[in-house]
Amino acid sequence: MKQFFILVFLFISSLIVHAQNQNGLILSGGNGTSRDVKINPGYLDNSKLAGKFNAAIGYRFRIQSKNKSFFYDIDANVGMINFHYGQKYYLNPYPDPNAPRQFETTVRNFYASLAGSFNYKIFKSFHAGIGIEPSLYYLDGTSAEYKYDIPLTAKIGYNLKFAEIGLAYKLGFTDQVNDRYFSSGKMNLWQLSLFIPF
């Protein structure tokens, strides 16, 4: 075990010494979908939950080896996600027990995250990567509370030298919904991003 920690320390030290570090601003925006949504009793099966526009701003710290085809990204982000709630349910007893009533609203939720990813250069300017993004969400609206998730992320990017454009997909694993309409629901997000190194 001691030898393992020594090897890890030497590897990290070598990476820091021989790496090219690059920092900068990252802007992101996109949309999302929901999955594993469970509707509470009393609401129709065509009730829906979906992600709408999401946006984030953050700071990226990139560690890139000089003579290697891979690099690491660490992103600190704050952002918001708009959820679309849609329910059709019955009014009882007036005017008709079988008359459906529709309700739709948009709830804005906020989050802070720290993402880490391993990226591989497929071509000179094109790369793909995979990572995780531990996130803390503040769910506003009908049931204000905090939720935690560790989405799995997959991304691609193209380096324009003065900036970098990217596309990321985030697969959520924990329920982000728990209110009178839905008992559970996970969110998947995709985001376009612009990385501007300083």
N, C-alpha and C positions, 0 to 999 in steps of 0.2 A: 504493500500500500504506500509506503514511504517513497519507493522508487517511482510509483505512478505519479504522485504529486510533484516530484522533482522533474519528471519528464514534461508534465503539463506546464510547470513554471518555465522551463527552458524553451518550450514551444512558444508560449505567449511572449516571452522576452525576445525571442528571435523574430517573431511576427512584428512586434512594435518597432524593433531596431531597423528591420529591412522593409518596412511597409511605407507606402505613400498614403498619407491621410488626406481626406477631402471632406470639407464640411459645407453646409449650405442650407438654404430654405427649401422646403418642399410643400407644394400646394396640391390638394387632392379633391376630387369630386366625382360623384357617380350615382348609382342607383342600387337596388337590392331586391331580394325575394325572401319569402318565408317558407319554412318547412316544419313538419311535425306539429302543426297547429291543432290544438284541442279546444273545441267549443264547449262552453259551459251548458248544462242542461237548461232548456227553455228557449234556446236560440236555434235558428234553422241551420242546416248543414251548409247552405250557401253563404253563410257569414264568412268574411275574408279578412285577412291581415297581410299587408304587403309593405315593403320598404319603398320609400319615395326618394327624393333627392337627398344626398348626403354630401357633406363638405368638411374638410379638415385643413389645418395649417400646422406645420411642424418644423423640426430641425433634424437634419440628417448628418450622422457621423459615419463616414465610409473609411474602412481599412482595406487597403489593396496592396497585395504583394507586388514587388517590382517585376519579378520574372515569372509570375504565375498567372494562370488564366482564371483565377477565382478571386472574389473579394467578399467582404462582409459589410452589411448595412445595419446601423442602429438608428431607429427613428423615434423621436419623442413627438407625439401628436396630441392636439386637442381638436375636437370637432363636434358635429351635430348630425343626427339622423332623423329624417322625417318619416314617421310611420303612418300608413293609411289604414284606419279602422273602418270596416263596413259590416253592418249587421242587419239582418232582417229577422224580426221577431213578431210574436203575436200580442195583440192587445186583448185583455180579458177583464171584465166582460163586455166592455163597450168599445166600439160600436158593433163589433162582430167577433166572436171568439176565434174565428178562422181567418180574420183579416190580417195579413202581414203588414208590418210597419218597418220602414227602412230608416236606418240611421248611419250617417257617415261623418267622419271627422279626421283631422290630421293632428297628430301629437308630435311635438319636437322634443327629442331626447339628446342629451349631451354626453360626451365621453372623453376620457383621457387614456392614452395608451403608450406603451413602450414596445416597439417592434424590433425583432432581430431576424436577419435573413442571411442565408448562404447563397451566393450568386456565382454563376459560371458563364464565362464569355464564350458564346457559341461562334460568333464571328468577331471581327475587330470592334465593331460598334454595337453589336447586339448581344444581349445576355438574358438568361432566365434564372430564376431563383425560387427558393422555398424557405419558409420560416414560420414563426409564431408571433402573435401580437397580443400579449396580456392587456386586457382593457377593463376599465371601470366605467360603467354606464350609470347615468342618472336618468331614471325613467320618469318623465313629467306626465301630467295629465290626470287620468282617473285614479291612479294609484302611485303616487310619487314615492320612489324608493331607489336604492342602489342595487345594481346587478354586476356580476363579474363574469368574464368570459376569456377564453384563450383561443381565438380563432387560428386555424391553420391557413397560411397564406401562400399563394402561388403567383408569381409575377414575371413579366417580361419587360424589357426596357431597351431603348435605343439612344445612344449617346450622340448628341449634336455638337459636342465639344464645348460650346458655351452654355449648354443646358442639356437636360435629359428628360425624355418623355417615357412614361411607363404605364402599364396596365396591370392591376392586381385584382385577384379574386380572394375573398376572405370567407372561410367556411366556419360558421359558429357552432359551438357544441353545447352551450347551456341555454336554458329558457330565458328569454328576454321579456316575456309577457306573463302577467299574473294579475288579472282584474276580473270584474264581474262578467265580462264578455268571453274572455279566453282564459283557460287555465294554464296554457303553456304555448310556446312558440319560439322557434329558433330563427335567427336571421343570417342570411348570406348576403354579402356586399361585393360589388365590383367598383373599382375606382380608377379613373384616369389621374395621372399625377405629372407634375412638372417639378423637376429638381434643378435648382439654380445654385451652383457652387459659388462660394465667395472667393 
